[in-house]
Amino acid sequence: MDQRTVTVTGSGTAAVTPDVVRLDLRVGHDAADVGAALAGAASGVTAVVASVRASGVADADIRTLDADVSQRFDATGRPVGFTAQQRLRVVVRRPETVGALLERAAGEVGNALLVDQVRLDVADRRPALAEARDAAYADARAKAEQYAALAGGALGDVLGVVEDGALPVSAVPFGVARDSAVGMPVETGELELGAAVTVTWDLTAAGQ
């Protein structure tokens, strides 16, 4: 007789308070030629990095993501110059300082600074992910027990466990507090880290 099994996927989440903010910053410079555009962008990036360091961010938390140079055209399609840009990833480990950090950096380069992304995160996801996996396994078992009962059987030994990967992170969006003295403070709220697991059990006869 063929072995009977039941396979179920469960999901679980764990709530955590963000303790880091990951910023993607971009500095650009327009000029008539490539050399001047690159020099201007380099000068701007140097000023922004110095400002970020002065705000208490460690060197290990500042890195270049990419850089590019593109040609600019006017409304008629005529070439009018070049734009050089460089993107930085900055990890801020004191979320309450983000607003002041951005204001300070903008003070160095003005409108040449663009903020591409502000993402809330936790420095160490392992404890929350372990909690989410526990919840995912419990969810899978509860469903499997129901299916086993519907099939007139009971769960036996676990035959296999496969993690399906972390679920998308949901977060309270980055926001601005109107009553704060700082222009762009971060409201950390909570993050939800998720996990999914597929578990296979032996399906035995009820009462065994």
C-alpha positions as CSV (number, residue, x, y, z in Angstrom):
1,M,0.0,0.0,0.0
2,D,1.3,3.4,-0.9
3,Q,2.3,5.7,1.9
4,R,-0.1,8.5,2.5
5,T,1.2,12.0,3.3
6,V,-0.1,15.5,3.8
7,T,1.9,18.5,2.7
8,V,1.0,22.0,3.8
9,T,2.6,25.5,3.5
10,G,2.3,27.7,6.6
11,S,3.2,31.4,7.0
12,G,4.1,33.4,10.1
13,T,5.2,36.9,11.0
14,A,7.0,38.7,13.8
15,A,6.8,42.4,14.7
16,V,10.0,44.3,15.4
17,T,10.8,47.9,16.1
18,P,13.2,49.3,13.4
19,D,16.6,50.4,14.7
20,V,18.3,51.4,11.5
21,V,17.4,53.6,8.5
22,R,18.9,52.9,5.1
23,L,19.2,56.0,2.9
24,D,19.8,56.0,-0.8
25,L,21.2,59.4,-1.7
26,R,22.0,60.8,-5.1
27,V,24.2,63.8,-6.0
28,G,24.2,65.2,-9.5
29,H,25.9,68.0,-11.4
30,D,25.2,69.6,-14.8
31,A,28.0,71.0,-16.9
32,A,28.8,71.8,-20.5
33,D,31.4,68.9,-20.8
34,V,31.9,65.5,-19.2
35,G,35.0,66.5,-17.2
36,A,33.3,69.4,-15.6
37,A,30.2,67.3,-14.8
38,L,32.3,64.6,-13.2
39,A,34.3,67.1,-11.2
40,G,31.2,68.9,-10.0
41,A,29.5,65.6,-8.9
42,A,32.7,64.4,-7.2
43,S,32.9,67.7,-5.3
44,G,29.3,67.3,-4.2
45,V,29.6,63.7,-3.1
46,T,32.8,64.6,-1.1
47,A,30.8,67.3,0.7
48,V,27.8,65.1,1.4
49,V,30.0,62.2,2.7
50,A,31.9,64.6,5.0
51,S,28.5,65.9,6.2
52,V,27.2,62.4,6.8
53,R,30.4,61.5,8.8
54,A,30.0,64.6,10.8
55,S,26.5,63.5,11.7
56,G,28.0,60.4,13.4
57,V,27.8,57.8,10.6
58,A,30.7,55.4,10.5
59,D,32.8,54.8,7.4
60,A,31.6,51.2,7.2
61,D,28.0,52.5,6.9
62,I,28.7,54.6,3.8
63,R,29.3,53.1,0.4
64,T,28.9,54.0,-3.3
65,L,26.1,52.2,-5.1
66,D,26.8,53.4,-8.7
67,A,27.8,56.4,-10.8
68,D,26.9,57.5,-14.4
69,V,27.2,60.3,-16.9
70,S,24.5,61.1,-19.4
71,Q,24.1,63.7,-22.1
72,R,21.4,66.4,-21.8
73,F,19.2,67.7,-24.6
74,D,16.9,70.7,-24.9
75,A,13.3,70.6,-26.1
76,T,14.4,70.6,-29.7
77,G,16.8,67.6,-29.2
78,R,19.9,69.7,-29.4
79,P,22.8,68.6,-27.1
80,V,23.3,71.1,-24.3
81,G,25.7,69.4,-21.9
82,F,26.1,66.5,-19.5
83,T,24.9,65.3,-16.1
84,A,27.1,63.3,-13.8
85,Q,25.5,61.5,-10.9
86,Q,26.6,59.3,-8.0
87,R,24.5,57.3,-5.6
88,L,25.3,56.5,-2.0
89,R,23.9,54.0,0.5
90,V,24.0,55.4,4.1
91,V,23.0,53.3,7.1
92,V,21.9,55.4,10.0
93,R,21.9,53.5,13.3
94,R,20.1,56.3,15.2
95,P,16.8,56.8,13.4
96,E,16.0,60.0,15.3
97,T,19.0,61.7,13.6
98,V,17.9,61.1,10.0
99,G,16.1,64.5,9.6
100,A,19.0,66.5,10.8
101,L,21.4,64.5,8.7
102,L,19.5,65.1,5.5
103,E,19.1,68.8,6.3
104,R,22.8,69.1,6.9
105,A,23.7,67.3,3.7
106,A,21.3,69.4,1.7
107,G,22.9,72.5,3.2
108,E,26.2,71.4,1.6
109,V,24.9,70.9,-2.0
110,G,21.4,72.3,-2.1
111,N,19.2,70.9,-4.9
112,A,22.0,68.7,-6.2
113,L,21.0,66.2,-3.4
114,L,18.1,63.9,-4.1
115,V,16.8,61.2,-1.7
116,D,15.9,58.1,-3.7
117,Q,14.8,55.9,-0.8
118,V,14.3,55.9,2.9
119,R,13.9,52.3,4.2
120,L,13.3,51.2,7.8
121,D,15.1,48.0,8.9
122,V,16.6,46.1,11.8
123,A,20.3,45.5,12.1
124,D,19.8,41.9,13.3
125,R,16.9,40.1,11.7
126,R,17.7,36.7,13.1
127,P,15.6,36.7,16.3
128,A,12.5,38.0,14.6
129,L,12.9,35.6,11.7
130,A,13.3,32.7,14.1
131,E,10.0,33.8,15.7
132,A,8.4,34.0,12.3
133,R,9.5,30.5,11.4
134,D,8.1,29.1,14.6
135,A,4.8,30.8,13.7
136,A,4.9,29.5,10.2
137,Y,5.5,25.9,11.3
138,A,2.7,26.2,13.9
139,D,0.4,27.5,11.1
140,A,1.4,24.6,8.8
141,R,0.8,22.0,11.5
142,A,-2.7,23.4,12.4
143,K,-3.8,23.2,8.8
144,A,-2.3,19.8,8.4
145,E,-4.1,18.4,11.5
146,Q,-7.4,19.7,10.0
147,Y,-6.7,18.1,6.6
148,A,-5.6,14.8,8.3
149,A,-8.9,14.7,10.3
150,L,-10.9,15.4,7.1
151,A,-9.1,12.5,5.5
152,G,-10.0,10.2,8.5
153,G,-6.4,10.0,9.7
154,A,-3.8,11.6,12.0
155,L,-0.4,13.2,11.6
156,G,2.6,10.9,11.9
157,D,6.3,11.7,11.6
158,V,7.6,14.8,9.8
159,L,9.0,13.6,6.5
160,G,10.4,16.9,5.2
161,V,10.6,20.6,5.9
162,V,11.4,23.3,3.2
163,E,11.7,27.0,3.9
164,D,10.0,28.9,1.1
165,G,11.9,32.1,1.9
166,A,11.2,35.3,3.8
167,L,7.9,37.0,3.0
168,P,7.9,40.7,1.9
169,V,8.5,43.1,4.7
170,S,5.7,45.5,5.5
171,A,6.4,48.7,7.3
172,V,4.8,51.9,8.6
173,P,5.7,54.4,5.8
174,F,8.4,57.0,6.3
175,G,6.7,60.1,7.5
176,V,7.1,63.7,8.7
177,A,6.0,64.8,12.1
178,R,4.5,68.3,11.8
179,D,5.2,69.4,15.3
180,S,8.9,68.5,15.2
181,A,11.6,71.1,15.1
182,V,13.5,68.9,12.6
183,G,12.3,69.1,9.0
184,M,12.2,65.4,8.2
185,P,12.1,63.2,11.2
186,V,11.5,59.4,10.9
187,E,8.6,57.8,12.6
188,T,9.8,54.2,13.0
189,G,6.5,52.4,13.8
190,E,6.8,48.7,13.5
191,L,8.1,46.3,10.8
192,E,6.7,42.8,10.1
193,L,9.2,40.2,9.1
194,G,7.6,37.1,7.6
195,A,8.6,33.5,6.8
196,A,6.9,30.6,5.0
197,V,7.6,26.9,5.4
198,T,6.3,23.8,3.6
199,V,6.1,20.7,5.8
200,T,5.2,17.1,4.8
201,W,3.9,14.6,7.4
202,D,3.2,10.9,7.3
203,L,-0.6,10.4,7.4
204,T,-1.5,7.5,9.7
205,A,-4.8,5.9,10.6
206,A,-6.7,7.7,13.3
207,G,-5.8,6.4,16.8
208,Q,-2.3,5.0,15.8
